[in-house]
Amino acid sequence: MANASRYVIWAQRDAHSVFGPATNPVARDGSLLAFNDKARAHEECDRLNAHMGNPHVRYSIKRASLGRRSQTAA
């Protein structure tokens, strides 16, 4: 499973926002909002964008690789 992928939902806030530009992964219930299926990730992203009342924030997906972690501590 070294080449497995997940699709993470990201929020992008544009420069016209009161708080300035930012890009962050979306967390729900303390964990990343991620899907194993790309189609499901797109469905959730579309749902979030459709119900968004803030014109300065948009949602998208990014692929995250689930590679093996190194055994050495950083």
C-alpha positions in Angstrom: 0.0 0.0 0.0 3.0 2.3 -0.4 1.5 4.0 -3.5 -2.1 4.5 -2.1 -3.6 7.9 -2.3 -6.2 9.9 -0.5 -8.0 13.1 -1.7 -7.9 15.9 0.9 -10.3 18.9 0.8 -8.5 22.2 0.9 -9.9 25.7 1.6 -8.4 28.6 -0.3 -9.0 32.2 0.9 -8.2 34.9 -1.6 -6.3 38.1 -1.0 -9.5 40.2 -0.8 -10.5 38.5 2.5 -10.3 40.6 5.7 -7.7 38.0 6.9 -5.7 37.9 3.7 -4.8 34.9 1.5 -4.4 31.4 3.0 -4.6 27.8 1.9 -5.3 25.1 4.5 -6.6 21.5 4.6 -10.1 21.2 6.0 -10.6 19.4 9.3 -13.9 17.9 10.4 -14.2 16.4 13.9 -10.5 16.7 14.6 -9.2 15.0 11.4 -8.6 15.9 7.8 -11.5 15.8 5.5 -10.2 13.1 3.1 -11.5 10.4 0.9 -10.1 7.3 -0.7 -12.4 7.8 -3.8 -11.7 10.8 -6.0 -15.4 11.0 -7.1 -16.6 11.2 -3.5 -14.0 13.9 -2.8 -15.3 16.0 -5.8 -18.9 15.5 -4.6 -18.0 16.8 -1.1 -16.0 19.7 -2.6 -18.9 20.7 -4.8 -21.3 20.5 -1.9 -19.1 22.8 0.2 -18.7 25.3 -2.7 -22.5 25.3 -3.4 -23.4 26.1 0.3 -20.6 28.6 0.8 -21.8 32.1 1.7 -18.3 33.7 1.7 -17.2 34.8 -1.8 -13.6 34.9 -0.7 -13.3 31.2 0.1 -13.3 28.3 -2.4 -12.8 24.5 -1.8 -10.7 22.2 -3.9 -9.1 18.7 -3.6 -5.5 17.7 -3.6 -4.1 14.3 -3.9 -2.1 13.1 -0.9 0.3 10.1 -1.2 0.2 7.6 1.6 3.9 6.5 1.3 5.7 4.6 3.9 7.1 6.6 6.8 10.7 6.5 7.7 11.7 4.7 10.9 14.2 7.5 11.8 13.0 10.3 14.0 13.3 13.8 12.6 
